[in-house]
């Protein structure tokens, strides 16, 4: 029986034809994604679901999808898919991470020109027969400073276009290396310096806890008077109320906004402002981009449903069906090791070394490396997956080294991840026991045996009496329940670490109390996706 796919959003007809050509039955119902109840009623009939942004794949929908094996998102953003729920049910979530990069970058460049020459307002005025030539005094692009926040795939394209326009391009990206910046022809700067120097600021970073509201009143206060701001990335990166105030005061001369805090944005206080160019999330809206992502998602889903091949998966590596049972637990392990280091490292990463010892050296280490890199940079690049992670790491000039060796210790096999920044080196090692669950076996050179928890607190300190009591007291006084804990040290009186397992994320105010204590060297709250563990 042929697999059956539902296309519930508007996709190019190319996608439908590809499904048919590959032997997949397809129902093209482009308006069904907006009808939540009807979609819930029929989803159990399908093996695959192909979507764009209109369909919301909630936990409730996933629960009703009794036969669903794969969800394919035509585009990069998967904000509308409950990935943990899909993972728990064994449903693969795929996207097409690079199909609309050029299109989105070109839209940002178009916004720069539109703002510089007030093209939309001048167009409306001229169509009205007003001929207000003196009203629309623009500024030149040449020689101006373009600040690019986020210099990954799309941001780097915008940066090179800016260089081609004879702009002076500066960029802020925690993962951008000096070498990669030199290749792009841009100056790498800190965020505050970018705010202070840029005439135009364009955002190309995902929406994460670290980037949400990255441009607010405090950030705008650091900018030049007359700066122009472009956001073709994600709503929520800019505090819209603060931007509106700055536009009214003249601090910000203009804004080009393609994405909004609430979408669809049928009402917004930015609408109607003369110095705002607003478009309805058109970053990926070109015929070429729509065709590219439609073709890619249909091919990927068909290959999985017919052949079992996995590509561009958010929640699963690109591996063959034969090696999957043995490899899957170690893929999770590699991702967890990367996620640990990624959450505790704030400085730009220069080098990554991944050591495969014993049995792990005989596995598909390419998939394991991809999983480790995805976990490592996910705190900064939320949309990264195991296919795109190596590319994103390479674009940022991070050197990745792989080391394999025969069994050297008590474990049949383990993985050790070492990361170097300008100021320090961090390492962590782990393995999988017979139950298939990943475990930390060494942190900072300190041996231990620790499970992976969803919510954890990690502290470092000099080995001394009272640390356990201190952490217990602070947590108890603030109503934080410790489910379990693990301790380790390299020698009596030497370096020590603690891992606390919690029922919920560690509150920020309590974290500050822990950090303020003179006995604690550092404290980090950690969160891991334990779906499937």
C-alpha positions as CSV (number, residue, x, y, z in Angstrom):
1,X,0.0,0.0,0.0
2,X,1.4,3.4,-1.1
3,X,2.1,5.9,1.7
4,X,-0.3,8.9,1.8
5,X,0.7,12.5,2.3
6,X,-1.5,15.5,3.2
7,X,-0.4,19.0,1.9
8,X,-2.4,21.3,4.2
9,X,-0.8,24.6,3.2
10,X,-0.2,26.4,-0.1
11,X,2.7,24.8,-1.9
12,X,3.9,24.9,-5.4
13,X,2.2,22.4,-7.7
14,X,5.7,21.0,-8.3
15,X,5.6,19.4,-4.8
16,X,2.4,17.5,-5.6
17,X,3.8,16.2,-8.8
18,X,7.0,15.0,-7.1
19,X,5.0,13.1,-4.6
20,X,3.1,11.4,-7.4
21,X,6.2,10.7,-9.5
22,X,7.8,9.0,-6.4
23,X,4.9,6.7,-5.8
24,X,3.3,8.6,-2.9
25,X,-0.5,9.3,-2.8
26,X,-1.1,13.0,-2.1
27,X,-4.1,15.0,-1.1
28,X,-3.6,18.7,-1.9
29,X,-5.9,20.7,0.5
30,X,-4.1,24.0,0.9
31,X,-6.8,25.6,3.1
32,X,-7.2,22.7,5.5
33,X,-4.3,24.0,7.8
34,X,-6.5,26.9,8.9
35,X,-9.4,24.6,9.9
36,X,-8.0,23.1,13.2
37,X,-11.0,20.9,13.9
38,X,-11.2,19.4,10.4
39,X,-7.5,18.8,10.3
40,X,-7.7,17.1,13.6
41,X,-10.5,14.9,12.3
42,X,-8.6,13.6,9.2
43,X,-4.9,13.6,10.2
44,X,-5.0,10.0,11.4
45,X,-5.3,8.9,7.7
46,X,-1.9,10.1,6.7
47,X,1.7,8.9,6.8
48,X,3.1,12.4,6.0
49,X,2.1,16.0,6.5
50,X,3.6,18.7,4.3
51,X,3.2,22.3,5.6
52,X,4.4,25.9,5.5
53,X,3.6,28.3,8.3
54,X,-0.2,28.4,8.4
55,X,-0.7,24.8,9.8
56,X,-0.1,24.6,13.5
57,X,1.1,21.2,14.4
58,X,0.3,21.1,18.1
59,X,0.6,18.3,20.7
60,X,-3.1,17.7,20.3
61,X,-2.8,17.3,16.6
62,X,0.2,15.0,17.0
63,X,-1.7,12.8,19.5
64,X,-4.5,12.4,16.8
65,X,-1.9,11.5,14.1
66,X,-2.0,7.8,14.7
67,X,-0.2,6.9,11.4
68,X,2.0,10.0,10.9
69,X,5.6,9.2,10.3
70,X,7.1,12.5,9.0
71,X,6.3,16.2,9.0
72,X,7.9,18.3,6.2
73,X,8.2,22.0,6.6
74,X,8.8,23.8,3.3
75,X,11.1,26.5,4.7
76,X,13.4,26.9,7.6
77,X,11.3,27.9,10.6
78,X,9.6,25.2,12.6
79,X,8.0,27.5,15.2
80,X,4.6,26.1,14.3
81,X,5.6,22.4,15.1
82,X,5.7,21.0,18.6
83,X,9.0,19.2,18.0
84,X,9.3,17.5,21.4
85,X,5.8,16.1,21.1
86,X,6.7,14.8,17.6
87,X,9.9,13.3,18.9
88,X,8.3,11.5,21.7
89,X,5.9,9.9,19.2
90,X,8.7,9.0,16.9
91,X,7.6,11.4,14.1
92,X,10.5,12.8,12.1
93,X,10.3,16.6,11.5
94,X,12.1,17.8,8.4
95,X,12.7,21.3,7.1
96,X,14.5,22.9,4.0
97,X,17.1,25.1,5.7
98,X,18.7,26.7,2.7
99,X,16.0,27.0,0.0
100,X,15.1,30.6,0.7
101,X,18.4,32.1,1.9
102,X,19.1,34.3,-1.1
103,X,15.5,35.4,-1.3
104,X,15.4,36.6,2.3
105,X,18.8,38.3,2.0
106,X,17.6,40.1,-1.1
107,X,14.5,41.3,0.6
108,X,16.6,42.8,3.4
109,X,18.7,44.6,0.8
110,X,15.6,45.9,-0.9
111,X,14.5,47.3,2.5
112,X,17.8,49.2,2.8
113,X,17.1,50.9,-0.6
114,X,13.5,51.5,0.2
115,X,14.3,53.2,3.4
116,X,17.3,55.2,2.0
117,X,15.2,56.7,-0.8
118,X,11.7,56.6,0.8
119,X,10.5,54.7,-2.2
120,X,7.1,53.5,-0.9
121,X,6.0,57.0,0.2
122,X,7.3,58.6,-2.9
123,X,5.5,56.1,-5.0
124,X,2.2,56.7,-3.3
125,X,2.6,60.5,-3.5
126,X,3.5,60.4,-7.2
127,X,0.5,58.1,-8.0
128,X,-1.6,60.6,-6.3
129,X,-0.4,63.3,-8.7
130,X,1.3,65.4,-6.0
131,X,4.9,65.6,-7.5
132,X,6.5,66.3,-4.1
133,X,10.1,66.3,-5.3
134,X,11.4,68.3,-2.4
135,X,9.7,66.3,0.2
136,X,11.6,63.0,-0.4
137,X,15.2,63.8,0.3
138,X,17.0,60.5,0.6
139,X,20.5,59.3,1.7
140,X,23.2,57.5,-0.3
141,X,24.1,53.9,0.5
142,X,27.7,54.2,-0.6
143,X,30.0,54.8,2.2
144,X,27.5,54.2,5.0
145,X,28.1,51.6,7.7
146,X,25.9,48.5,7.6
147,X,25.6,46.6,10.9
148,X,24.6,42.9,10.4
149,X,23.4,41.2,13.6
150,X,23.8,37.4,12.9
151,X,26.2,36.5,10.2
152,X,25.2,32.9,9.4
153,X,23.8,31.8,6.1
154,X,21.4,34.7,5.3
155,X,23.4,37.3,7.2
156,X,26.6,36.5,5.4
157,X,24.8,36.9,2.0
158,X,23.5,40.3,3.1
159,X,27.0,41.2,4.3
160,X,28.6,40.4,0.9
161,X,25.9,42.3,-0.9
162,X,26.6,45.3,1.4
163,X,30.3,45.1,0.6
164,X,29.4,45.0,-3.1
165,X,27.4,48.2,-2.6
166,X,30.5,49.9,-1.3
167,X,29.2,50.0,2.2
168,X,31.4,49.5,5.3
169,X,30.0,46.3,6.8
170,X,30.4,45.4,10.5
171,X,29.0,42.2,12.0
172,X,28.1,40.8,15.4
173,X,27.8,37.1,15.7
174,X,29.1,35.0,18.7
175,X,30.2,32.3,16.3
176,X,31.9,34.4,13.7
177,X,35.6,33.8,13.6
178,X,38.2,36.4,12.5
179,X,39.1,34.3,9.5
180,X,35.5,34.0,8.3
181,X,35.0,37.8,8.9
182,X,38.0,38.4,6.7
183,X,36.7,36.2,4.0
184,X,33.4,38.1,3.9
185,X,35.2,41.5,4.0
186,X,33.5,42.6,7.2
187,X,34.7,43.8,10.6
188,X,33.7,41.7,13.5
189,X,32.6,43.8,16.4
190,X,30.7,43.5,19.7
191,X,27.0,44.4,19.8
192,X,27.4,47.7,21.6
193,X,30.0,48.8,19.0
194,X,27.7,47.8,16.2
195,X,24.9,49.9,17.7
196,X,27.1,52.9,18.1
197,X,28.6,52.8,14.6
198,X,25.9,51.6,12.2
199,X,23.9,53.8,9.9
200,X,21.8,50.8,8.9
201,X,21.2,47.8,11.1
202,X,19.8,44.5,9.7
203,X,18.8,41.5,11.8
204,X,19.5,37.9,10.7
205,X,19.4,35.9,13.9
206,X,16.9,33.3,15.1
207,X,14.5,34.1,17.9
208,X,16.0,32.5,21.1
209,X,16.0,33.4,24.8
210,X,19.3,35.3,24.1
211,X,18.1,37.3,21.1
212,X,14.5,38.0,22.1
213,X,14.1,41.8,22.4
214,X,17.7,42.3,21.3
215,X,16.6,45.8,20.1
216,X,14.8,47.6,22.9
217,X,14.9,51.2,24.3
218,X,18.3,50.6,25.9
219,X,19.8,49.3,22.7
220,X,18.3,52.2,20.6
221,X,19.8,54.7,23.1
222,X,23.2,53.5,22.1
223,X,22.6,54.0,18.3
224,X,23.3,57.0,16.1
225,X,20.5,59.5,15.6
226,X,19.0,58.8,12.2
227,X,19.8,55.1,12.2
228,X,17.6,52.9,10.0
229,X,16.6,49.4,11.2
230,X,15.6,46.3,9.1
231,X,14.1,43.1,10.4
232,X,13.4,40.3,7.9
233,X,14.3,37.6,10.4
234,X,11.8,37.0,13.2
235,X,9.2,38.9,15.1
236,X,10.1,39.4,18.7
237,X,13.7,40.5,18.1
238,X,12.6,44.1,18.3
239,X,10.4,45.6,21.1
240,X,7.9,47.2,18.8
241,X,6.7,49.8,21.3
242,X,10.3,51.0,21.8
243,X,10.8,51.2,18.1
244,X,7.7,53.2,17.6
245,X,8.8,55.7,20.3
246,X,12.2,56.1,18.6
247,X,10.6,56.6,15.2
248,X,8.4,59.3,16.5
249,X,11.2,61.1,18.2
250,X,13.5,60.9,15.2
251,X,16.2,58.9,16.9
252,X,15.4,56.2,14.3
253,X,15.0,57.6,10.9
254,X,13.2,54.6,9.4
255,X,12.4,51.0,9.8
256,X,11.9,48.2,7.3
257,X,9.8,45.5,9.0
258,X,8.9,42.2,7.4
259,X,8.1,40.2,10.5
260,X,6.0,41.1,13.6
261,X,5.5,40.1,17.2
262,X,2.0,38.8,16.3
263,X,1.3,37.4,12.9
264,X,-0.7,37.6,10.8
265,X,-0.3,41.3,11.6
266,X,-3.6,42.7,10.5
267,X,-3.4,45.5,13.1
268,X,-0.2,47.0,14.4
269,X,0.8,50.5,15.7
270,X,3.6,50.6,13.1
271,X,1.1,50.7,10.3
272,X,0.5,54.1,8.9
273,X,3.8,55.6,10.0
274,X,5.5,57.4,7.1
275,X,9.0,56.3,8.1
276,X,8.1,52.6,8.2
277,X,8.2,50.2,5.3
278,X,6.1,47.2,6.2
279,X,5.7,43.9,4.3
280,X,3.7,40.8,5.2
281,X,6.5,38.3,5.9
282,X,7.7,38.3,2.3
283,X,11.3,37.2,3.0
284,X,10.8,33.9,1.3
285,X,8.1,35.0,-1.2
286,X,9.7,34.7,-4.6
287,X,8.7,32.2,-7.3
288,X,12.2,30.7,-7.1
289,X,12.2,30.2,-3.3
290,X,8.8,28.7,-3.3
291,X,9.7,26.3,-6.0
292,X,13.0,25.4,-4.3
293,X,11.5,24.6,-0.9
294,X,8.5,22.8,-2.4
295,X,10.7,20.6,-4.5
296,X,13.1,19.9,-1.5
297,X,10.4,19.0,1.0
298,X,8.6,16.7,-1.4
299,X,11.8,14.9,-2.4
300,X,12.9,14.5,1.3
301,X,9.5,13.2,2.5
302,X,9.2,10.8,-0.5
303,X,12.7,9.5,0.0
304,X,11.9,8.7,3.7
305,X,8.5,7.2,3.1
306,X,9.6,5.1,0.1
307,X,13.3,4.3,0.9
308,X,13.7,5.1,4.6
309,X,16.3,7.8,3.9
310,X,16.4,10.7,6.3
311,X,17.7,14.2,5.4
312,X,17.4,17.7,6.8
313,X,15.7,16.3,9.9
314,X,15.4,18.5,13.0
315,X,15.0,15.6,15.4
316,X,16.9,12.7,13.8
317,X,20.3,12.3,12.0
318,X,20.8,11.3,8.4
319,X,21.4,7.6,8.9
320,X,20.6,4.4,7.1
321,X,17.9,2.0,8.4
322,X,20.6,-0.7,9.0
323,X,22.7,1.3,11.4
324,X,19.8,3.2,13.2
325,X,19.3,0.8,16.2
326,X,22.9,0.8,17.2
327,X,23.6,4.5,16.4
328,X,20.5,6.2,17.8
329,X,21.5,6.2,21.5
330,X,24.9,7.6,20.7
331,X,23.4,10.3,18.5
332,X,21.5,11.5,21.5
333,X,24.6,11.3,23.6
334,X,26.6,13.4,21.1
335,X,23.8,16.0,21.0
336,X,23.6,16.2,24.8
337,X,27.4,16.6,25.1
338,X,27.3,19.5,22.6
339,X,24.3,21.0,24.3
340,X,26.1,21.0,27.7
341,X,29.2,22.8,26.4
342,X,27.1,25.2,24.3
343,X,25.1,26.3,27.3
344,X,28.1,26.9,29.5
345,X,30.3,28.6,26.9
346,X,29.7,32.3,26.2
347,X,32.9,33.2,24.4
348,X,33.2,32.7,20.6
349,X,34.3,29.1,19.9
350,X,37.5,28.7,17.8
351,X,38.1,24.9,17.8
352,X,36.1,21.7,18.5
353,X,37.7,18.3,18.9
354,X,35.5,15.2,19.1
355,X,37.2,12.0,20.3
356,X,35.7,8.6,19.6
357,X,37.1,5.9,21.8
358,X,36.6,2.2,21.4
359,X,33.3,1.0,19.8
360,X,32.2,4.6,19.0
361,X,35.1,4.9,16.6
362,X,33.6,2.2,14.4
363,X,30.2,4.0,14.1
364,X,28.9,6.5,11.6
365,X,30.9,9.3,13.2
366,X,29.7,11.8,10.6
367,X,26.2,11.6,12.1
368,X,27.6,11.8,15.6
369,X,29.7,14.9,14.8
370,X,26.7,16.5,13.3
371,X,24.6,15.8,16.4
372,X,27.3,17.2,18.6
373,X,27.7,20.4,16.6
374,X,23.9,20.9,16.4
375,X,23.7,20.6,20.2
376,X,26.7,22.9,20.6
377,X,25.4,25.9,18.6
378,X,21.6,25.4,19.2
379,X,21.7,27.9,22.2
380,X,22.6,30.6,19.6
381,X,21.0,29.2,16.4
382,X,17.7,27.7,17.3
383,X,16.8,26.5,13.8
384,X,19.9,24.4,13.4
385,X,19.6,20.7,12.6
386,X,22.1,17.9,12.2
387,X,22.4,18.5,8.4
388,X,22.9,22.3,8.6
389,X,25.1,22.3,11.8
390,X,28.4,21.4,10.0
391,X,27.7,24.0,7.4
392,X,26.9,26.7,9.9
393,X,30.0,25.9,12.0
394,X,32.2,26.0,8.9
395,X,30.7,29.4,7.9
396,X,31.7,30.8,11.2
397,X,35.3,29.6,10.8
398,X,35.2,27.1,13.7
399,X,37.8,24.4,13.2
400,X,36.4,20.9,13.8
401,X,38.8,17.9,14.4
402,X,37.9,14.3,14.7
403,X,40.0,11.8,16.6
404,X,39.5,8.0,16.7
405,X,41.3,5.6,18.9
406,X,41.1,2.0,20.1
407,X,39.5,1.3,23.5
408,X,41.6,3.0,26.2
409,X,39.6,2.6,29.4
410,X,36.9,0.7,31.3
411,X,34.2,1.6,28.8
412,X,33.6,-0.2,25.6
413,X,33.2,3.1,23.9
414,X,32.7,6.8,24.8
415,X,32.7,10.2,23.2
416,X,34.7,13.2,24.5
417,X,34.0,16.7,23.3
418,X,36.6,19.5,23.8
419,X,36.0,23.1,22.9
420,X,38.6,25.9,22.7
421,X,37.9,29.6,23.0
422,X,40.3,32.5,23.2
423,X,40.4,32.3,27.0
424,X,39.8,28.6,27.9
425,X,39.3,25.0,27.0
426,X,36.3,22.9,28.1
427,X,35.8,19.2,27.8
428,X,33.1,16.7,28.6
429,X,32.8,12.9,28.0
430,X,29.9,10.5,28.0
431,X,28.8,7.1,27.1
432,X,25.6,5.0,26.8
433,X,25.0,2.0,29.1
434,X,23.0,-1.1,28.2
435,X,19.7,0.8,28.8
436,X,20.6,3.2,25.9
437,X,20.5,6.3,28.0
438,X,23.3,8.9,27.7
439,X,25.4,9.6,30.8
440,X,28.2,12.1,31.6
441,X,31.3,10.3,32.7
442,X,33.8,13.2,32.9
443,X,33.4,17.0,33.2
444,X,36.4,19.3,33.5
445,X,38.6,16.2,33.8
446,X,36.6,15.1,36.8
447,X,35.3,11.6,36.7
448,X,31.7,10.9,37.6
449,X,28.6,9.0,36.6
450,X,25.7,11.3,36.0
451,X,22.4,10.9,34.2
452,X,21.0,13.6,31.9
453,X,18.0,15.5,33.3
454,X,15.7,17.9,31.6
455,X,16.4,20.7,34.1
456,X,19.8,20.9,35.8
457,X,22.0,23.3,37.7
458,X,25.8,23.0,37.2
459,X,28.2,24.6,39.6
460,X,32.0,24.7,40.0
461,X,33.9,25.4,43.1
462,X,37.0,24.6,45.2
463,X,36.5,21.4,47.1
464,X,35.6,22.5,50.6
465,X,33.0,21.6,53.3
466,X,29.6,23.2,53.1
467,X,28.9,23.4,49.4
468,X,26.1,20.8,49.5
469,X,24.6,22.5,52.4
470,X,24.8,25.9,50.7
471,X,23.0,24.7,47.6
472,X,20.4,22.9,49.6
473,X,19.8,25.9,51.8
474,X,19.4,28.3,48.9
475,X,17.1,26.0,47.1
476,X,15.0,25.2,50.2
477,X,14.6,28.9,51.1
478,X,13.3,29.7,47.6
479,X,11.1,26.7,47.2
480,X,13.2,24.9,44.5
481,X,13.0,21.1,44.8
482,X,16.1,19.1,44.2
483,X,15.2,15.7,42.7
484,X,18.7,14.4,42.8
485,X,22.3,15.5,42.6
486,X,25.8,14.3,41.6
487,X,29.2,15.5,42.9
488,X,32.7,15.1,41.7
489,X,36.2,16.3,42.4
490,X,39.7,15.8,41.0
491,X,41.4,15.5,44.4
492,X,40.7,16.5,48.0
493,X,40.8,20.3,48.3
494,X,41.1,20.6,44.4
495,X,38.5,21.4,41.8
496,X,34.9,20.2,42.4
497,X,31.6,20.2,40.5
498,X,28.0,19.6,41.3
499,X,25.0,18.7,39.2
500,X,21.6,19.3,40.6
501,X,18.5,17.7,39.0
502,X,15.4,19.9,39.3
503,X,11.7,19.6,38.6
504,X,11.6,22.9,36.7
505,X,14.0,25.5,35.2
506,X,16.2,27.1,37.9
507,X,14.8,30.6,38.7
508,X,17.0,33.5,37.6
509,X,16.8,35.3,41.0
510,X,17.9,32.1,42.8
511,X,20.7,31.6,40.3
512,X,22.0,35.0,41.2
513,X,22.0,34.1,44.8
514,X,24.1,31.0,44.1
515,X,26.5,33.0,41.9
516,X,26.9,35.7,44.6
517,X,28.2,33.2,47.2
518,X,32.0,33.5,47.5
519,X,32.4,29.7,47.6
520,X,30.9,29.2,44.1
521,X,33.2,29.9,41.1
522,X,30.4,29.6,38.5
523,X,26.8,28.4,38.2
524,X,24.9,27.6,35.0
525,X,21.4,26.4,34.6
526,X,21.1,23.7,31.9
527,X,18.2,22.3,29.9
528,X,18.2,19.2,27.8
529,X,15.7,17.6,25.4
530,X,15.3,14.2,27.0
531,X,12.6,13.0,24.6
532,X,13.5,9.5,23.6
533,X,16.1,9.1,26.4
